[in-house]
């Protein structure tokens, strides 16, 4: 049995193989991270008979979107572009304006002076015929309003530019100043076709 | 100028390509590790540009705890069977509204009990879809008490 000489394997094509694989993975890779607007749904109430909670009219900011994707805010037609500004004005409130929500003096941990927190609730109602794109647009504006105010509060009370840059406790304090209160009513079908 | 003279004399040497495979392998491994293969085959028309745009978006964290619900028009080759009205897709099959409840329960059963409160449902919905179907889905999710949701959206540029 003659031993055969084992020749060295030519590694010259190694680079080509590697390139081939590389190109395959380059093509199949999707770098996109999933992003979106995070929301919390309300739990289904235990009891069937829900009594309407009396809320002072000045404390609600009613946003209606109809089947034609048009906006009605507190009974007035509005463009989506103006919604953010209006929402900010509403959430922030003003003690001298009787049309804006009531303010409540609240003591918050981590902030020495008492803070006035608006009692406003944003009520969002859409039609079954509203397009999803418009719905998200409106949601986005409302969330943006809260985020802008929270950034402002972060600057005012903690001297940081962004709410995201605060630590856990400070974020909680800011959340208490501007609690996100967006309530979504049960859907109505008023716009005709589904 | 001695400096320049010396330069002229030097013969050009070819760059050694011996380390090229190593470099390529390095890049290769990088891509292999970062690649996420699409697990579900979409049966509805939904590309990234079909998602709504938003500015106030957050990254979806802990992908292993996310269940996806897709809504949109069926693709061309499924339209004969399923029509052109927006449909729901769970995993890789079309589903009815009533299937969502069980889908959520099944997803929940797969996870560790301690992780269940952190589970999120990502709604990937075509932006031209009517809200009716989305509202119905939200109701179903509430019934299944999967309350953490994420409206999938693209970053507005």
Interface residues (C-beta under 8 A of the other chain):
Chain A: X11 X14 X15 X18 X19 X21 X22 X25 X26 X28 X29 X30 X31 X32 X33 X34 X35 X36 X37 X38 X39 X40 X41 X42 X43 X44 X126 X127 X128 X129 X130 X131 X132 X133 X135 X136 X137 X139 X140 X143 X144 X147 X187 X189 X194
Chain B: X17 X20 X21 X24 X25 X27 X28 X31 X32 X34 X35 X36 X37 X38 X48 X52 X53 X54 X55 X56 X57 X58 X59 X60 X63 X66 X120 X122 X123 X125 X126 X127 X128 X129 X130 X131 X132 X134 X135 X138 X141 X142 X143 X145 X146 X147 X148 X149 X150 X151 X152 X153 X154 X155
